[in-house]
């Protein structure tokens, strides 16, 4: 089944215009943390999440965590896209839970400390389309970084 092409809704456009340009990935991460109001820890997903999970945003009272698939994903660009998708959920202040917690998050604390979990859905809901539109826009911004080789030989 082909994926829908995300378009920028008015809400997504407002969020993107409020986000200052970030010349590097670290700058983007810092900007999202500042808007979110808490630290965001990014890392590989626990194996207990299973093979179908590509990205998860988990929020506790003190921090947020973004977990990405590491096993089947070898591309740094794809990992960044997964993280950018989760940034989209954070920036859009999405909420929801489409994942059974089980013991997947023992590393971040007892389940009672977990406030929200949002994982990629198998269906393209409005939240998923908006988060994907943010990810595409953010990755586009990162691709606009000047490449010295292209600058010299382009």
NORSULNOR-V334761 format. One record per run of one state. SS is the DSSP state (H for helix, E for strand, - for the rest). FROM is the first residue (numbers start at 1). TO is the last residue. If there is no record, write none. Layout:
BEGIN
ss: <SS SS>
from: <FROM FROM>
to: <TO TO>
END
This chain:
BEGIN
ss: <- H - H - E - H - E - E - H - H - H E - H - H ->
from: <1 10 19 25 37 39 45 47 50 55 61 63 69 76 92 106 109 111 114 120 126 144 148 154>
to: <9 18 24 36 38 44 46 49 54 60 62 68 75 91 105 108 110 113 119 125 143 147 153 154>
END
